[in-house]
Amino acid sequence: MSSSRLGLRLAACLLNISEARRKNIVENIAKAALLEKNGQKHPEVSVLNIFSDRDYNRSVITIAASVDDLGNSVLAACLEAFQSINMELQEGVHPCLGAVDLIPIYPLSGVSVEECGAVARSLAESLLLRAPSCSLFLFGEADLPEKRTLVQRRKQLGWFTRRDFSALEPDLGAAPARRCGLTGA
């Protein structure tokens, strides 16, 4: 029986962070996604995988949950990342613009791509409230009405040229701060 027949509405975030060399920081960011506000483990949130590349100094943390719980879990992980990663000190061969580089949300079961875009947009707005020094650009279904792809946004932002952060124009928030950089949602 498929999970959609059981009524499960699942989504995943492949949270891209600009850190891989300090394993404890990566693990703390992943742990933050698993905890509820009271500090207890959230029973319906899982970290499925952590992939870290030391040369790139980049990790991808795969977080899965019900579509209703995913936003808060990813928000907690992002807040931990913004506290722990300083883009002024970040070094690695992979082009990146932010401590939290990308927050792509994908449907797994019983959820539409449009709903994932709404989660990403809501998450971006919550990040602005909870981490006022962050700046965000939107892509895909979160980027309404244009729905520009990540490839289009990377070209527009000069992703692969590591530009001066202050010259970047975010979709949400002020000009990117050196410490946090620019995050894509």
Phi, psi and chi 1 to 4 in degrees:
 res  aa     phi    psi   chi1   chi2   chi3   chi4
   1 MET       -  132.0 -178.7  177.1  -76.6      -
   2 SER   -74.1  154.5   76.1      -      -      -
   3 SER   -65.1  -28.7   56.2      -      -      -
   4 SER   -68.4  -30.8   61.2      -      -      -
   5 ARG   -69.6  -26.5  -77.0 -166.4 -159.0  145.5
   6 LEU   -82.1   -4.5  -63.5  173.0      -      -
   7 GLY    88.3    7.3      -      -      -      -
   8 LEU   -76.3  130.6  -63.2  175.9      -      -
   9 ARG  -117.5   94.9  -66.2  175.0   25.7   82.2
  10 LEU  -110.4  144.9  -58.2  174.7      -      -
  11 ALA  -140.6  164.8      -      -      -      -
  12 ALA  -135.6  151.4      -      -      -      -
  13 CYS  -120.2  130.2  174.2      -      -      -
  14 LEU  -100.1   80.2  -85.1   64.4      -      -
  15 LEU   -69.3  115.9 -178.5   65.0      -      -
  16 ASN   -97.5  118.5  -71.5 -119.6      -      -
  17 ILE  -120.5  152.0   59.2  170.4      -      -
  18 SER   -92.4   60.0  -64.3      -      -      -
  19 GLU  -159.3  133.9  179.2   59.5   62.3      -
  20 ALA  -146.9  -17.9      -      -      -      -
  21 ARG   -82.8  -22.0  -63.7  176.1 -177.0  157.4
  22 ARG  -109.0   92.3  -62.4  177.6  -65.9  169.0
  23 LYS   -57.3  -38.2 -175.9  178.0  178.1 -177.0
  24 ASN   -62.5  -36.1   62.9  -41.7      -      -
  25 ILE   -68.5  -44.9  -71.9  177.0      -      -
  26 VAL   -59.6  -45.0  175.5      -      -      -
  27 GLU   -64.9  -38.9  -71.4  175.0   -9.6      -
  28 ASN   -65.2  -36.0  -74.3  -18.6      -      -
  29 ILE   -66.2  -43.8  -66.7  166.1      -      -
  30 ALA   -63.7  -42.1      -      -      -      -
  31 LYS   -62.8  -36.7  -74.0  176.8 -170.6  172.9
  32 ALA   -59.6  -33.4      -      -      -      -
  33 ALA   -68.0  -25.1      -      -      -      -
  34 LEU   -87.0  -12.5  -64.6  172.1      -      -
  35 LEU  -100.1  141.9  -59.8  178.8      -      -
  36 GLU   -80.1  172.7  -65.9 -176.4  -59.8      -
  37 LYS   -60.0  -27.9  -69.8  179.5 -177.8  176.9
  38 ASN   -82.8    2.0   63.9    9.4      -      -
  39 GLY    89.5   -5.7      -      -      -      -
  40 GLN   -84.0  153.3  -61.1  -65.3  -47.9      -
  41 LYS   -66.2  132.0 -180.0  176.2  179.5  -31.7
  42 HIS   -73.2  123.5 -164.4  -61.9      -      -
  43 PRO   -70.7  -16.4   24.8  -32.0      -      -
  44 GLU  -118.0   25.4  -60.7 -165.9   11.1      -
  45 VAL  -124.9  135.1  176.2      -      -      -
  46 SER  -132.1  142.2  -64.8      -      -      -
  47 VAL   -95.7  112.4  171.1      -      -      -
  48 LEU   -83.0  -31.0  -58.9  178.2      -      -
  49 ASN  -162.7  149.5 -172.2   47.9      -      -
  50 ILE  -128.7  118.3  -59.7  172.8      -      -
  51 PHE  -112.5  122.7  172.8   79.1      -      -
  52 SER  -123.8  136.5  -64.1      -      -      -
  53 ASP  -119.9  110.9 -173.6  -55.1      -      -
  54 ARG   -65.5  -37.3  -68.2 -178.0   56.5   78.4
  55 ASP   -65.4  -44.7  -68.2  -28.8      -      -
  56 TYR   -72.2  -25.1  -83.8   21.5      -      -
  57 ASN    56.1   51.4 -159.1   13.2      -      -
  58 ARG  -143.9  140.1  179.0 -175.7 -171.3   87.6
  59 SER  -127.6  149.7  -64.7      -      -      -
  60 VAL  -121.1  120.2  178.0      -      -      -
  61 ILE  -107.3  118.3  -58.3  168.6      -      -
  62 THR   -93.1  114.8  -55.2      -      -      -
  63 ILE  -114.1  128.0  -56.0  162.4      -      -
  64 ALA  -123.0  142.9      -      -      -      -
  65 ALA  -166.8  175.3      -      -      -      -
  66 SER   -62.7  151.0   74.3      -      -      -
  67 VAL   -59.7  -27.1   72.5      -      -      -
  68 ASP   -75.9  -26.4  -62.5  -36.7      -      -
  69 ASP   -99.5  -18.5  -66.5  -34.8      -      -
  70 LEU   -61.0  -43.9 -174.0   61.7      -      -
  71 GLY   -56.2  -47.1      -      -      -      -
  72 ASN   -66.6  -36.0  -73.8  -28.8      -      -
  73 SER   -67.2  -44.0  -66.5      -      -      -
  74 VAL   -68.5  -37.3  174.3      -      -      -
  75 LEU   -57.8  -46.6  175.4   63.2      -      -
  76 ALA   -60.7  -42.1      -      -      -      -
  77 ALA   -65.0  -41.8      -      -      -      -
  78 CYS   -63.6  -42.8  -70.6      -      -      -
  79 LEU   -61.7  -40.6  -66.0  173.1      -      -
  80 GLU   -63.9  -41.1 -179.2   66.5   29.1      -
  81 ALA   -64.5  -43.7      -      -      -      -
  82 PHE   -62.4  -32.7  -75.3  133.6      -      -
  83 GLN   -74.4  -29.7  -72.5 -178.9  -13.8      -
  84 SER  -100.0  -22.1  -55.1      -      -      -
  85 ILE  -113.8  126.5  -58.9  167.7      -      -
  86 ASN  -111.7  112.2 -176.0  -16.6      -      -
  87 MET   -66.7  -18.5  -71.5  -56.7  -69.2      -
  88 GLU   -68.3  -23.1  -67.8  177.8  -65.2      -
  89 LEU  -107.0   -9.1  -54.3  174.1      -      -
  90 GLN   -67.6  132.2 -157.1  -85.2   -4.4      -
  91 GLU  -133.4  139.9  -66.3  178.1   -8.1      -
  92 GLY   175.8  159.9      -      -      -      -
  93 VAL   -83.4  -14.2  -64.1      -      -      -
  94 HIS   -82.4  131.1 -169.5  -81.3      -      -
  95 PRO   -62.5  134.4  -14.5   24.6      -      -
  96 CYS  -150.9  156.9   60.1      -      -      -
  97 LEU  -118.8  -17.6  -68.4  177.2      -      -
  98 GLY  -143.0  157.8      -      -      -      -
  99 ALA   -56.5  -47.8      -      -      -      -
 100 VAL  -100.6  108.4  175.2      -      -      -
 101 ASP   -82.2  -48.8 -143.9   29.0      -      -
 102 LEU  -142.1  146.9  -66.4  171.5      -      -
 103 ILE  -129.5   63.9  -48.6  171.5      -      -
 104 PRO   -74.9  136.7   25.8  -29.9      -      -
 105 ILE  -114.6  129.8  -51.3  -72.9      -      -
 106 TYR  -124.2  142.7  -62.8   98.9      -      -
 107 PRO   -75.2  141.3   25.7  -30.1      -      -
 108 LEU  -112.6  -44.7  -65.4  179.0      -      -
 109 SER  -158.6  125.1  173.8      -      -      -
 110 GLY    70.8   16.5      -      -      -      -
 111 VAL  -129.8  139.5  178.3      -      -      -
 112 SER   -89.1  161.4   69.4      -      -      -
 113 VAL   -61.7  -36.9  173.6      -      -      -
 114 GLU   -62.6  -40.4  -67.1   80.6   10.6      -
 115 GLU   -64.1  -37.6  -73.1  176.4  -79.2      -
 116 CYS   -64.4  -38.8  -70.0      -      -      -
 117 GLY   -61.8  -40.4      -      -      -      -
 118 ALA   -64.9  -38.7      -      -      -      -
 119 VAL   -63.5  -44.5  169.4      -      -      -
 120 ALA   -62.9  -42.4      -      -      -      -
 121 ARG   -65.9  -44.4 -172.8  165.0 -168.8   78.4
 122 SER   -62.0  -41.6  175.0      -      -      -
 123 LEU   -61.6  -43.1  176.4   57.7      -      -
 124 ALA   -60.3  -43.7      -      -      -      -
 125 GLU   -66.3  -38.0  -68.0  166.1   -3.0      -
 126 SER   -66.1  -38.4  -65.1      -      -      -
 127 LEU   -60.7  -40.6  -86.1  170.6      -      -
 128 LEU   -60.6  -38.1  -76.7  178.4      -      -
 129 LEU   -72.3  -39.1  -65.1  173.9      -      -
 130 ARG   -90.5  -24.4  -60.0  -79.4  -54.7  -83.1
 131 ALA  -133.9   76.5      -      -      -      -
 132 PRO   -60.0  -16.7   -3.5    5.2      -      -
 133 SER   -84.3   -2.3   59.8      -      -      -
 134 CYS   -87.1  154.6   77.3      -      -      -
 135 SER  -131.9  144.8  -56.7      -      -      -
 136 LEU  -133.8  148.2  -63.4  110.1      -      -
 137 PHE  -117.3  150.9   71.3   91.8      -      -
 138 LEU  -108.8  150.9  -58.0  173.6      -      -
 139 PHE  -147.0  163.0   65.1   93.2      -      -
 140 GLY    62.0 -141.3      -      -      -      -
 141 GLU   -67.2  -17.3  -68.0  -66.4  -33.8      -
 142 ALA   -78.5  -20.2      -      -      -      -
 143 ASP   -92.7   78.0 -179.1   36.0      -      -
 144 LEU   -95.2  141.4  -63.2  175.9      -      -
 145 PRO   -91.4   -4.8   33.1  -34.0      -      -
 146 GLU   -67.9  -38.0  -67.3   89.5   -3.3      -
 147 LYS    55.2   44.3  -63.9 -175.5 -177.3 -178.8
 148 ARG   -67.1  141.2  -66.1  167.4  -72.2 -175.0
 149 THR   -73.7  164.7   67.5      -      -      -
 150 LEU   -61.2  -39.0 -179.5   55.7      -      -
 151 VAL   -60.6  -45.9  171.1      -      -      -
 152 GLN   -60.6  -45.2  -71.1  172.6  -50.1      -
 153 ARG   -65.6  -39.3  -63.1  -50.0  -41.5  -92.6
 154 ARG   -60.9  -43.0  -77.8  178.6  164.7  169.7
 155 LYS   -64.0  -44.9  -72.7  178.5 -177.9  176.4
 156 GLN   -60.9  -35.8  -70.2  169.8  -16.8      -
 157 LEU   -90.2   -5.4  -65.0  165.2      -      -
 158 GLY    66.5   39.4      -      -      -      -
 159 TRP   -49.3  -43.3 -174.5  -74.7      -      -
 160 PHE   -88.7    7.3  -64.1  102.0      -      -
 161 THR  -112.9    1.4   58.6      -      -      -
 162 ARG    45.3   69.0  -83.8 -141.7 -177.7 -167.3
 163 ARG   -77.5  171.2  -61.9  171.4   15.8  173.4
 164 ASP   -63.6  122.9  175.3   20.7      -      -
 165 PHE   -56.9  -37.4  -71.5  146.8      -      -
 166 SER   -66.8  -18.9   63.1      -      -      -
 167 ALA   -84.2  -11.2      -      -      -      -
 168 LEU   -78.5  143.8  -63.7  172.8      -      -
 169 GLU  -111.8  105.7  -65.7 -177.3   23.7      -
 170 PRO   -75.4  162.1   29.6  -34.9      -      -
 171 ASP   -78.3  -34.3  -65.5  -34.5      -      -
 172 LEU  -132.7  136.9  -59.0  171.5      -      -
 173 GLY    92.9  176.3      -      -      -      -
 174 ALA   -80.4 -179.9      -      -      -      -
 175 ALA   -53.8  140.2      -      -      -      -
 176 PRO   -58.3  134.1  -22.9   32.5      -      -
 177 ALA   -79.2  145.5      -      -      -      -
 178 ARG   -56.5  -39.7  -69.4  -80.8  -42.2  147.9
 179 ARG   -65.7  -44.7  179.1  175.8  172.1   78.3
 180 CYS   -93.5  -32.4  -66.5      -      -      -
 181 GLY    73.4 -150.1      -      -      -      -
 182 LEU  -121.6  133.7 -177.4   67.0      -      -
 183 THR  -114.2  137.5  -62.6      -      -      -
 184 GLY   -99.6  130.1      -      -      -      -
 185 ALA  -130.5      -      -      -      -      -
